[in-house]
Amino acid sequence: MIARARDRILAAAVLTVVWVLLWGSFSLLTLAGGLLVSMLTLAVFPLPPVTFAGRLRLGGLLRLAVRFVTDLVVASFQLAWTALAGRRVPRSAVIAVRLRVRSDLNLTLCAEAVSLVPGSLIVDMDRAEGVLYIHVFDVTGPSDVYRFRGDVRDIEDRIVRAVGSDAEISCLTSVYDETTGSGAERPGMIDEGSSR
């Protein structure tokens, strides 16, 4: 109960800051208006709580940041080269990637990290099953599909090792056969907040 109240106060404070920034000037009237709008917004549109059971690991955050920037730069050059070279018409595909940790936070962070890299975009997400459906640019065959799934799992691995709990980290070693789809409940899977 106390944690929920703390989260709502923090959300109201953040929304108030955003309100003041949008107005571009600080005054007591702007601050009061921001508080009123933020409290009204939180009352009319209550959000489900996003639990954070993990902990921040500085080394993991650093590895995640370095890999993300590397992916961003490499994908930008690959996309530019494909567009400028014009030798062939690139093919795209929608690829389903089943994540090993199904917490709402992990799904959101993985979806954002994948979507921010040029050439890939989340088109749908199955929250209950922990599956991301990703539109991928320039897929030439099955080897590209497997490589991209591995890249997404690598991103998930880095995210969980940066902000996940010990239980979530232990799930990263669970083996799941993507080709056969065996086992809807994979060994060691963390399932937080799914609505079944």
MIZAVO-903073 format. One record per atom (N, C-alpha, C): residue in one letter; x, y, z. Coordinates in steps of 0.001 Angstrom, whole numbers, padded with zeros to 6 digits, always signed. Example, Ala and Ser with C-alpha at 12.3 -4.5 7.8 and 13.67 -1.06 7.14 Angstrom:
residues 2
a+013190-005690+007800/a+012300-004500+007800/a+013200-003300+007800/s+012850-002250+007080/s+013670-001060+007140/s+012900+000030+007870/
//
This chain:
residues 196
m+000823-001193+000000/m+000000+000000+000000/m+000866+001256+000000/i+001908+001260+000854/i+002801+002420+000921/i+003585+002553-000379/a+004022+001407-000921/a+004778+001443-002179/a+003908+001971-003318/r+002643+001578-003335/r+001727+002049-004385/r+001525+003561-004283/a+001362+004066-003047/a+001202+005513-002848/a+002470+006248-003269/r+003624+005676-002937/r+004894+006292-003327/r+005014+006355-004852/d+004605+005276-005520/d+004665+005248-006983/d+003742+006290-007602/r+002552+006467-007028/r+001610+007461-007556/r+002129+008879-007335/i+002748+009121-006182/i+003326+010449-005913/i+004465+010723-006889/l+005302+009714-007121/l+006405+009870-008076/l+005865+010123-009486/a+004834+009376-009887/a+004235+009575-011215/a+003646+010975-011340/a+002974+011448-010285/a+002406+012806-010305/a+003510+013847-010411/a+004613+013624-009711/a+005732+014572-009770/a+006338+014610-011172/v+006532+013446-011772/v+007109+013392-013121/v+006170+014062-014122/l+004880+013769-014040/l+003918+014404-014947/l+003877+015918-014757/t+004017+016372-013523/t+004033+017815-013256/t+005261+018462-013878/v+006414+017802-013759/v+007640+018330-014377/v+007476+018403-015890/v+006904+017357-016478/v+006667+017366-017930/v+005732+018510-018303/w+004694+018737-017521/w+003750+019832-017761/w+004471+021182-017756/v+005296+021406-016749/v+006028+022679-016646/v+006988+022831-017825/l+007654+021742-018211/l+008571+021809-019355/l+007820+022106-020651/l+006637+021540-020800/l+005850+021813-022005/l+005414+023272-022084/w+005134+023891-020954/w+004761+025301-020948/w+005965+026190-021223/g+007147+025720-020914/g+008351+026479-021238/g+008729+027557-020246/s+007947+027752-019218/s+008297+028738-018190/s+007740+028264-016855/f+008430+028631-015797/f+008000+028213-014466/f+007280+029350-013760/s+006109+029040-013231/s+005377+029969-012373/s+004542+029128-011415/l+004048+029748-010374/l+003214+029012-009422/l+001936+028512-010086/l+001403+029302-011009/l+000195+028894-011721/l+000467+027670-012605/t+001606+027663-013287/t+001979+026517-014120/t+002178+025279-013252/l+002837+025444-012115/l+003068+024328-011198/l+001743+023788-010657/a+000854+024677-010228/a-000450+024252-009707/a-001273+023568-010797/g-001238+024121-011999/g-001945+023495-013117/g-001388+022119-013422/g-000067+021989-013387/g+000564+020691-013624/g+000182+019664-012580/l+000159+020078-011311/l-000266+019161-010246/l-001712+018723-010442/l-002570+019670-010779/l-003982+019360-010984/l-004169+018398-012160/v-003519+018697-013270/v-003641+017842-014458/v-003056+016457-014181/s-001919+016389-013498/s-001305+015086-013231/s-002174+014242-012305/m-002741+014847-011261/m-003609+014083-010358/m-004888+013644-011065/l-005436+014502-011903/l-006631+014150-012666/l-006325+013018-013650/t-005186+013110-014310/t-004778+012076-015262/t-004618+010733-014563/l-003958+010726-013414/l-003752+009472-012688/l-005055+008906-012133/a-006014+009775-011822/a-007306+009299-011315/a-008173+008732-012439/v-008156+009383-013595/v-009004+008956-014715/v-008393+007773-015464/f-007069+007768-015596/f-006370+006712-016335/f-005398+005984-015416/p-005898+005189-014473/p-004977+004495-013567/p-004177+003440-014329/l-002891+003421-014110/l-002015+002468-014772/l-001733+001295-013845/p-001602+000101-014405/p-001230-001027-013549/p+000202-000826-013062/p+000490-001259-011862/p+001849-001074-011351/p+002841-001954-012106/v+003991-001406-012425/v+005079-002174-013020/v+006062-002459-011901/t+006169-003732-011567/t+007044-004097-010455/t+008478-004221-010940/f+009380-003830-010098/f+010805-003952-010397/f+011418-004790-009291/a+011612-006074-009586/a+012155-006989-008592/a+013664-007125-008719/g+014232-006506-009724/g+015657-006648-009971/g+016483-005630-009230/r+017703-005499-009691/r+018588-004476-009151/r+019481-003990-010286/l+019909-002760-010170/l+020767-002186-011205/l+022190-002683-011012/r+022766-003185-012090/r+024149-003663-012066/r+024944-002791-013031/l+025894-002068-012498/l+026641-001088-013287/l+027366-001731-014464/g+028019-002856-014234/g+028719-003543-015322/g+027768-003981-016421/g+026621-004520-016023/g+025620-004943-016998/g+025050-003778-017777/l+024819-002651-017084/l+024322-001450-017770/l+025335-000941-018786/l+026612-000987-018422/l+027665-000530-019331/l+027741-001428-020566/r+027708-002756-020359/r+027732-003686-021503/r+026510-003485-022396/l+025344-003264-021781/l+024120-003016-022544/l+024248-001747-023375/a+024757-000687-022781/a+024894+000591-023491/a+025873+000472-024655/v+027011-000181-024425/v+028018-000327-025488/v+027451-001154-026635/r+026792-002257-026320/r+026226-003104-027369/r+025114-002380-028127/f+024280-001624-027401/f+023187-000903-028047/f+023728+000140-029019/v+024723+000908-028598/v+025309+001926-029481/v+025972+001254-030681/t+026658+000132-030452/t+027279-000606-031556/t+026217-001082-032546/d+025138-001679-032038/d+024045-002132-032913/d+023451-000968-033698/l+023299+000159-033027/l+022722+001348-033656/l+023585+001828-034825/v+024889+001912-034602/v+025809+002395-035641/v+025894+001397-036793/v+026086+000116-036471/v+026220-000904-037517/v+024943-000991-038353/a+023777-001019-037699/a+022510-001113-038431/a+022273+000122-039295/s+022673+001281-038815/s+022509+002504-039611/s+023332+002430-040888/f+024584+001976-040774/f+025429+001845-041962/f+024898+000771-042910/q+024432-000364-042369/q+023889-001423-043218/q+022645-000953-043963/l+021777-000257-043267/l+020554+000254-043884/l+020878+001299-044953/a+021812+002183-044649/a+022216+003202-045625/a+022847+002549-046855/w+023696+001556-046648/w+024350+000874-047761/w+023313+000174-048639/t+022350-000491-048022/t+021303-001175-048784/t+020484-000180-049601/a+020189+000962-049003/a+019383+001978-049698/a+020163+002645-050821/l+021435+002942-050584/l+022220+003677-051572/l+022782+002787-052670/a+023107+001545-052350/a+023688+000652-053352/a+022656+000308-054421/g+021435+000009-054020/g+020345-000234-054962/g+020555-001381-055912/r+021398-002335-055567/r+021678-003445-056474/r+020557-004475-056492/r+019862-004592-055382/r+018786-005574-055309/r+017651-005006-054468/v+016487-005597-054648/v+015335-005184-053849/v+015374-005981-052543/p+015504-005301-051420/p+015575-006028-050146/p+014222-006637-049788/r+014277-007810-049166/r+013064-008470-048696/r+012982-008301-047190/s+011771-008239-046698/s+011586-008114-045255/s+010740-009277-044756/a+010692-009409-043437/a+009922-010490-042831/a+009430-010053-041463/v+008372-010702-041014/v+007919-010534-039635/v+008324-011800-038895/i+009129-011621-037873/i+009718-012737-037143/i+009179-012747-035714/a+008769-013923-035255/a+008327-014082-033864/a+009520-014511-033021/v+009734-013807-031922/v+010824-014148-031006/v+010233-014320-029614/r+010390-015518-029072/r+009885-015819-027733/r+010979-015488-026725/l+010653-014589-025792/l+011614-014195-024769/l+011608-015202-023625/r+012727-015267-022910/r+012839-016219-021807/r+012275-015667-020507/v+012295-014362-020330/v+011760-013722-019122/v+010547-012910-019546/r+009372-013241-018988/r+008129-012626-019443/r+007628-011494-018559/s+008462-010849-017814/s+007981-009727-017003/s+007631-008562-017927/d+006692-007744-017491/d+006284-006591-018295/d+007463-005671-018567/l+008301-005476-017564/l+009458-004598-017724/l+010419-005146-018769/n+010686-006447-018731/n+011592-007051-019706/n+011017-006962-021116/l+009719-007259-021267/l+009091-007150-022586/l+009200-005731-023130/t+008941-004757-022265/t+008981-003358-022695/t+010393-002933-023071/l+011363-003250-022220/l+012743-002839-022503/l+013281-003515-023759/c+012986-004795-023936/c+013437-005492-025152/c+012767-004912-026395/a+011470-004652-026307/a+010755-004080-027452/a+011316-002715-027819/e+011591-001887-026827/e+012153-000558-027097/e+013549-000663-027697/a+014383-001521-027139/a+015754-001657-027645/a+015757-002151-029087/v+014886-003098-029406/v+014820-003626-030772/v+014275-002570-031728/s+013242-001855-031322/s+012622-000859-032204/s+013513+000342-032467/l+014379+000673-031539/l+015240+001840-031720/l+016388+001592-032695/v+016688+000330-032971/v+017752+000000-033923/v+017163+000041-035331/p+017764+000807-036246/p+017235+000900-037612/p+017150-000471-038286/g+016056-000691-039009/g+015871-001939-039734/g+014991-002946-039016/s+014576-002634-037801/s+013680-003535-037073/s+012628-002714-036346/l+011420-003285-036266/l+010307-002570-035651/l+009340-003580-035043/i+008927-003342-033809/i+007949-004216-033164/i+006582-003933-033775/v+005933-004980-034300/v+004597-004801-034864/v+003513-005347-033945/d+003874-006269-033060/d+002907-006814-032117/d+003661-007501-030988/m+002925-007739-029897/m+003518-008384-028738/m+002447-009252-028086/d+002784-010486-027786/d+001891-011366-027041/d+002392-011391-025606/r+001742-010607-024773/r+002184-010443-023387/r+002081-011755-022608/a+001007-012515-022830/a+000800-013756-022084/a+001862-014799-022404/e+002290-014856-023650/e+003282-015849-024065/e+004706-015307-024099/g+004869-014002-023968/g+006205-013417-023998/g+006830-013443-025383/v+006023-013164-026404/v+006500-013212-027787/v+006466-011809-028388/l+007565-011432-029032/l+007635-010183-029787/l+007539-010528-031270/y+006714-009799-032003/y+006621-009946-033453/y+007318-008736-034057/i+008385-008999-034793/i+009282-007938-035235/i+009365-007923-036758/h+009131-006751-037344/h+009335-006562-038781/h+010820-006275-038975/v+011461-007114-039788/v+012905-007004-039998/v+013167-006706-041465/f+014016-005735-041708/f+014383-005297-043050/f+015542-006133-043561/d+015502-006489-044838/d+016588-007173-045534/d+016872-008566-044970/v+015879-009438-045069/v+016025-010838-044674/v+016148-011655-045950/t+017257-012364-046102/t+017486-013114-047339/t+017148-014589-047221/g+017042-015115-046008/g+016733-016531-045857/g+016635-016943-044404/p+016470-018253-044178/p+016325-018755-042804/p+017518-018438-041904/s+018704-018374-042479/s+019874-018066-041643/s+019767-016663-041043/d+019212-015717-041797/d+019012-014365-041262/d+017977-014358-040143/v+016946-015202-040283/v+015915-015293-039244/v+016529-015807-037948/y+017313-016887-038027/y+017948-017440-036824/y+018950-016457-036224/r+019690-015770-037082/r+020661-014785-036590/r+019953-013647-035870/f+018840-013180-036437/f+018120-012076-035802/f+017510-012509-034471/r+016956-013728-034426/r+016432-014232-033145/r+017544-014283-032101/g+018714-014713-032514/g+019852-014737-031593/g+020236-013344-031134/d+020169-012374-032054/d+020475-010985-031681/d+019482-010455-030648/v+018195-010771-030832/v+017181-010312-029873/v+017397-010982-028523/r+017712-012276-028537/r+017981-012961-027267/r+019229-012399-026595/d+020188-011979-027394/d+021392-011352-026839/d+021039-010020-026174/i+020153-009258-026809/i+019685-008002-026205/i+018954-008301-024900/e+018073-009315-024932/e+017358-009690-023705/e+018338-010093-022610/d+019335-010866-022972/d+020345-011304-022012/d+021026-010103-021355/r+021429-009136-022157/r+022104-007953-021610/r+021162-007116-020737/i+019910-006987-021153/i+018945-006217-020358/i+018712-006883-019009/v+018478-008190-019020/v+018219-008896-017761/v+019450-008863-016866/r+020635-009012-017443/r+021854-008951-016624/r+022135-007541-016114/a+021535-006535-016729/a+021721-005151-016274/a+020707-004753-015209/v+019461-005203-015341/v+018417-004736-014415/v+017559-005856-013840/g+017872-007104-014112/g+017020-008203-013674/g+017337-008712-012283/s+016424-009513-011769/s+016628-010157-010473/s+017488-011404-010677/d+017931-011992-009574/d+018729-013214-009664/d+017916-014352-010282/a+016620-014417-009963/a+015752-015453-010539/a+015615-015269-012049/e+015508-014020-012499/e+015406-013759-013938/e+016711-014110-014643/i+017826-013822-014016/i+019121-014159-014620/i+019264-015669-014763/s+018774-016430-013782/s+018870-017889-013879/s+018020-018435-015029/c+016977-017711-015424/c+016137-018141-016552/c+016857-018031-017887/l+017880-017220-017947/l+018578-017014-019215/l+019291-018268-019682/t+019571-019181-018770/t+020263-020406-019148/t+019307-021507-019569/s+017986-021264-019426/s+017020-022293-019809/s+017048-022485-021319/v+016898-023721-021730/v+016961-024054-023148/v+015542-024212-023670/y+015274-023581-024794/y+013964-023681-025439/y+014194-023872-026923/d+013578-024892-027486/d+013744-025179-028904/d+012745-024353-029703/e+013225-023269-030321/e+012361-022346-031075/e+011804-023007-032330/t+012543-023964-032900/t+012099-024563-034153/t+010905-025484-033940/t+010882-026222-032824/t+009755-027119-032571/t+008701-026469-031701/g+009076-025432-030962/g+008119-024764-030083/g+007731-025618-028896/s+008593-026561-028534/s+008241-027485-027454/s+008203-026786-026104/g+007131-027054-025386/g+007011-026556-024021/g+006570-025121-023917/a+005280-024879-023713/a+004807-023504-023542/a+005376-022903-022273/e+005507-023718-021242/e+006134-023256-020008/e+007554-023797-020009/r+008472-022963-020317/r+009852-023382-020400/r+010443-023494-019000/p+011414-024378-018784/p+011993-024547-017462/p+012608-023248-016963/g+012311-022924-015725/g+012919-021756-015101/g+012344-020432-015544/m+011256-020440-016319/m+010724-019184-016852/m+010093-018341-015754/i+010360-017067-015795/i+009723-016115-014894/i+008522-015546-015624/d+007375-015570-014992/d+006157-015045-015599/d+005521-014092-014608/e+005786-012808-014775/e+005237-011809-013869/e+004177-011000-014584/g+002984-010968-014032/g+001966-010056-014519/g+001251-010461-015784/s+001399-011683-016246/s+000661-012045-017456/s-000790-012298-017089/s-001660-011990-018014/s-003092-012125-017740/s-003635-013328-018480/r-003668-014464-017835/r-004202-015684-018447/r-005556-015957-017919/
//
